[in-house]
């Protein structure tokens, strides 16, 4: 059983220390001005691909927040952080003497960043009514998951679907497979306690509550026994 803090705690000077059995989760509020001077050329290119200002701001704040967090762990200036990317796009630190792993996800006005010394995956979604939910359910959920979702009131099915989605996405991000892997190859059980059945069974799942109107998930290796919940900027 993973133990965790009962609530998100504001960052302190002594929280940027990683332990072999601990994962740190960071909640980042995106409703603020970004530090675009910290971003690399490729990040700025990605930023300007967004059509709308609010989407540019959210991306920039999430990436600058990631750089601030990793800079504190590695004692590096945020603008000096350099990323490598796997063939499927999973980012990693290029200069990584501490062996840090991280993962970032953002939705709406909130982002989550996970940091540990073993691989991990994080996903967050803003809760909302889903258009064409029936087609998404058929493509993404197993028959057992579909039956469980159909037992929910119609008004709650979008929320239930997004909980399944974040759990599966977190697993794919932890394994580095990305969305190319079939989502129906992964089966999630939300009650009585979150768990998953997947092609690679050596992973553990935690459902997250980042704040009102959001759901999230964390997937880690079995070596992680404790999760610390930090808040970067409110």
C-alpha positions as CSV (number, residue, x, y, z in Angstrom):
1,X,0.0,0.0,0.0
2,X,1.3,3.4,-0.9
3,X,1.3,6.0,1.9
4,X,0.8,9.6,1.0
5,X,0.3,13.0,2.5
6,X,-3.4,13.8,3.1
7,X,-3.3,17.1,1.2
8,X,-1.2,19.2,-1.2
9,X,1.5,21.1,0.7
10,X,3.2,24.3,-0.4
11,X,6.8,23.8,-1.5
12,X,9.5,24.2,1.1
13,X,13.3,24.4,0.7
14,X,13.8,20.9,2.0
15,X,11.3,19.1,-0.3
16,X,13.6,18.8,-3.3
17,X,15.3,15.6,-2.1
18,X,14.5,12.3,-3.7
19,X,14.5,8.9,-2.0
20,X,14.5,5.5,-3.7
21,X,11.1,4.5,-2.3
22,X,9.4,7.9,-2.7
23,X,7.6,9.7,-5.6
24,X,7.0,13.4,-5.5
25,X,3.9,14.8,-7.2
26,X,3.8,18.5,-7.9
27,X,0.5,20.4,-8.6
28,X,1.1,23.5,-10.8
29,X,-1.5,26.2,-11.2
30,X,-1.5,27.4,-14.8
31,X,-3.5,30.6,-14.2
32,X,-0.4,32.8,-14.0
33,X,2.2,34.5,-16.2
34,X,4.8,32.2,-17.6
35,X,8.6,32.5,-17.5
36,X,9.1,32.2,-21.2
37,X,12.8,33.2,-20.9
38,X,13.4,29.7,-19.4
39,X,12.1,27.9,-22.5
40,X,14.2,26.4,-25.2
41,X,13.9,27.1,-28.9
42,X,11.9,23.9,-29.6
43,X,9.6,24.7,-26.6
44,X,8.9,28.1,-28.0
45,X,8.2,26.6,-31.4
46,X,5.7,24.2,-29.8
47,X,4.2,27.1,-27.9
48,X,3.5,29.1,-31.0
49,X,1.7,26.2,-32.7
50,X,-1.2,26.8,-30.3
51,X,-3.8,29.2,-31.9
52,X,-5.2,30.7,-28.7
53,X,-3.4,32.8,-26.1
54,X,-4.8,30.8,-23.2
55,X,-3.4,27.5,-24.6
56,X,0.0,29.2,-25.2
57,X,0.0,30.4,-21.6
58,X,-1.0,27.1,-20.2
59,X,1.8,25.3,-22.1
60,X,4.4,27.9,-21.2
61,X,3.5,27.8,-17.5
62,X,3.5,24.0,-17.4
63,X,6.9,23.8,-19.1
64,X,8.5,26.6,-17.1
65,X,7.1,25.0,-13.9
66,X,8.7,21.7,-14.9
67,X,12.0,23.4,-15.5
68,X,11.7,25.2,-12.1
69,X,11.0,21.9,-10.3
70,X,13.8,19.9,-12.0
71,X,16.2,22.8,-11.6
72,X,15.7,22.6,-7.8
73,X,16.3,18.9,-7.7
74,X,19.4,19.1,-9.8
75,X,20.6,22.5,-8.5
76,X,20.5,23.8,-12.1
77,X,19.2,27.0,-13.5
78,X,15.8,26.3,-15.1
79,X,16.9,27.7,-18.5
80,X,19.9,25.4,-18.4
81,X,17.9,22.2,-18.2
82,X,18.3,20.1,-21.4
83,X,15.9,17.4,-22.4
84,X,16.3,14.2,-24.5
85,X,13.3,12.5,-26.1
86,X,12.7,8.8,-26.8
87,X,11.6,7.7,-30.3
88,X,8.0,7.8,-29.0
89,X,8.5,11.3,-27.4
90,X,9.0,10.5,-23.7
91,X,11.2,13.3,-22.3
92,X,14.2,12.6,-20.0
93,X,17.0,14.7,-18.6
94,X,20.1,14.8,-20.8
95,X,22.5,15.4,-17.9
96,X,21.2,13.2,-15.1
97,X,23.7,12.2,-12.5
98,X,21.0,11.7,-9.9
99,X,19.1,9.3,-12.0
100,X,15.8,11.3,-11.9
101,X,12.7,10.3,-13.8
102,X,9.9,12.7,-14.3
103,X,6.6,13.0,-16.1
104,X,4.3,16.0,-16.9
105,X,0.6,16.3,-17.8
106,X,-1.7,19.3,-18.0
107,X,-5.4,20.0,-18.6
108,X,-7.4,23.1,-18.1
109,X,-5.7,25.4,-15.6
110,X,-3.8,22.6,-13.7
111,X,-0.7,20.5,-14.4
112,X,0.8,17.6,-12.5
113,X,4.5,16.7,-12.5
114,X,5.9,13.5,-11.0
115,X,9.5,13.0,-9.9
116,X,11.2,9.9,-8.7
117,X,14.2,7.7,-9.1
118,X,12.3,5.0,-11.0
119,X,10.0,5.3,-14.1
120,X,6.6,6.8,-13.5
121,X,3.6,8.1,-15.4
122,X,1.2,10.9,-14.6
123,X,-2.0,12.1,-16.2
124,X,-4.6,14.7,-15.4
125,X,-7.9,15.6,-17.0
126,X,-10.4,18.4,-16.4
127,X,-13.8,16.9,-15.7
128,X,-16.3,17.8,-18.4
129,X,-19.2,16.4,-20.4
130,X,-17.8,14.3,-23.3
131,X,-19.3,14.5,-26.8
132,X,-19.7,11.2,-28.6
133,X,-19.0,9.3,-25.4
134,X,-20.4,6.0,-26.8
135,X,-17.7,5.8,-29.5
136,X,-14.9,6.6,-27.1
137,X,-16.2,4.0,-24.7
138,X,-16.2,1.3,-27.4
139,X,-12.6,2.2,-28.5
140,X,-11.0,2.7,-25.2
141,X,-12.6,0.5,-22.5
142,X,-12.7,-3.2,-22.1
143,X,-16.1,-5.0,-21.9
144,X,-15.8,-5.2,-18.1
145,X,-15.1,-1.5,-17.9
146,X,-17.9,-0.7,-20.2
147,X,-20.4,-2.7,-18.0
148,X,-19.1,-0.9,-14.9
149,X,-19.5,2.5,-16.6
150,X,-23.0,1.7,-17.8
151,X,-24.1,1.1,-14.2
152,X,-23.4,4.7,-13.5
153,X,-26.1,7.4,-13.8
154,X,-25.9,9.0,-17.3
155,X,-24.8,12.3,-15.7
156,X,-21.8,10.7,-14.2
157,X,-20.6,8.6,-17.1
158,X,-18.3,11.2,-18.6
159,X,-16.5,11.6,-15.2
160,X,-16.2,7.8,-14.9
161,X,-14.8,7.6,-18.4
162,X,-12.1,10.2,-17.7
163,X,-11.0,8.4,-14.6
164,X,-10.4,5.2,-16.7
165,X,-8.7,7.3,-19.3
166,X,-6.2,9.0,-16.9
167,X,-5.3,5.6,-15.4
168,X,-4.6,4.1,-18.8
169,X,-2.7,7.2,-20.0
170,X,-0.5,7.2,-16.9
171,X,0.4,3.5,-17.5
172,X,1.3,4.2,-21.1
173,X,3.4,7.2,-20.1
174,X,5.2,5.2,-17.4
175,X,6.1,2.4,-19.8
176,X,7.0,4.9,-22.5
177,X,4.6,3.3,-25.0
178,X,2.4,6.3,-25.6
179,X,-1.0,6.2,-27.2
180,X,0.1,3.8,-29.9
181,X,-0.6,0.9,-27.5
182,X,-4.2,-0.2,-27.5
183,X,-6.1,1.2,-24.6
184,X,-8.2,-2.0,-24.4
185,X,-5.1,-3.9,-23.6
186,X,-5.2,-2.2,-20.2
187,X,-8.0,-2.9,-17.8
188,X,-8.6,-0.7,-14.8
189,X,-10.5,-1.5,-11.6
190,X,-11.5,1.6,-9.7
191,X,-13.2,0.0,-6.7
192,X,-12.8,-1.1,-4.0
193,X,-9.2,0.1,-4.6
194,X,-7.5,1.2,-7.8
195,X,-5.6,-1.5,-9.7
196,X,-4.8,-2.3,-13.3
197,X,-4.2,-5.4,-15.5
198,X,-1.8,-4.7,-18.3
199,X,0.7,-6.5,-20.6
200,X,3.4,-5.5,-18.2
201,X,2.0,-6.3,-14.7
202,X,4.8,-4.9,-12.6
203,X,3.2,-1.5,-12.0
204,X,1.0,0.1,-9.3
205,X,-1.8,2.6,-9.8
206,X,-2.9,5.5,-7.7
207,X,-6.0,7.6,-8.5
208,X,-5.4,11.3,-7.7
209,X,-7.6,14.3,-6.8
210,X,-5.7,17.4,-7.9
211,X,-8.5,19.7,-7.0
212,X,-12.2,20.4,-7.6
213,X,-13.2,19.6,-11.2
214,X,-10.1,17.4,-12.0
215,X,-9.1,13.8,-11.9
216,X,-5.7,12.3,-12.2
217,X,-3.6,9.1,-12.0
218,X,-0.1,8.1,-11.0
219,X,1.5,4.8,-12.1
220,X,4.8,3.8,-10.5
221,X,7.0,0.7,-10.0
222,X,6.4,-1.4,-6.9
223,X,9.5,0.1,-5.2
224,X,7.6,3.3,-4.6
225,X,6.1,3.0,-1.1
226,X,5.3,6.7,-0.4
227,X,3.9,9.6,-2.4
228,X,4.4,13.2,-1.4
229,X,2.0,15.8,-2.6
230,X,3.5,19.3,-3.2
231,X,2.0,22.5,-4.6
232,X,4.3,24.7,-6.6
233,X,2.4,27.9,-6.8
234,X,-1.0,27.6,-5.1
